[in-house]
Amino acid sequence: MPKIYFTPGPSQLYFTVQEHLRAALRDDIPSISHRSSKFQQIYAETVENLSTLLDLPPGYRILFTSSATEAWERIIQNLVARESYHLVNGAFSSRFHEIALQLGRNALSAEATEGSVVEMSSLLIPESSELIAITHNETSTGARQPEKDLESIRKAFPNQLIALDVVSSVPDAEINYSLVDTAYFSVQKAFGLPAGLGIWIVNERCIEKSSTLQQNGHNTGSYHSLDSLLEKADKNQTPETPNVLGIYLLGKVAADMLEKGLDQIRRETAYKAALLYHTYENNPNLAPFVEDPAYRSRTTTVARVATGSTELISYLSSKGFIAGSGYGKHKTDHIRIANFPTHSKEQIEMLADYLTNWNP
Ligand SMILES: *Cc1c(COP(=O)(O)O)cnc(C)c1O
């Protein structure tokens, strides 16, 4: 039986990836030199497609890392001398906070109740914080920080840098990137690509901040310091031998998404999310973990399962539908179902039918 992965990452590959992989092997993409003009073309094409897809403002640069986790470390090393401030509402936002502490920064945080987000009205960020870290879509709980909150934070804290985690929400996320200074994601979530590539977006304020830190004698890292990445990026290259195949595939999938149109992708995502939440609300054994609909993720839905999720997950698996377990301590009482661009309306409808009829 063919399997469909609804896990929140890695997930089902975007439906065009197989075809692009075949073309890549035919054209020897994994063997080309990362200093060749062929690679530089691939690099330039991927950066261009991605900045069009995300509608990045002028001056925003796209850089390649190995993962989103790496971006956390690079952001702290390059953009924070002493103090960062983290909006924490689950395992991923908490991990970023922890990395800042591990790097010896004074990392402050505001903690949301589980399954919710930090309310703007309760936010008190000291002027001394140099960077505010926000997670748009907390994949561990399925809570989404409303996009309009970015506007309020930007307005209230014009001098701080704002870092936005869009790992599991791009390209569905309707982010006005001019409200944030840096953003990042990895490709094995909603882009439906094999893991092993991270995208780090920075604006001019980040570049200035990082050079100020360097001038003041701060250690901003080595081969993946911001200036080292930018120096190579100016030549459509990377400091190290990168994930050439990953960069190639991302450029192709971004082009496919552009051709399909983000409006269409977003409409489908909204429809499929509404269907999933409706299903969770209407089966007495299920309930959306995020109670306030305003904070519910469209791309990573999480439901509480009254009788425990293990049995439900294996029932779905017997139908070829691979769903995610809960995260961390919720492993056996939550189910997480990704709703990414590769998941078709028909697949989600079928999955919703199975969920509706499931009777433990
Ligand atoms: C998966 C995830 C990460 C970490 O991504 P890696 O590719 O594993 O480094 C960070 N933030 C969020 C919200 C995620 O879902």
Residues whose N, C-alpha, C, O or C-beta is under 5 A from the ligand:
A	BS01	LIG	S67 A68 T69 E70 F92 N137 E138 T139 D165 V167 S168 S186
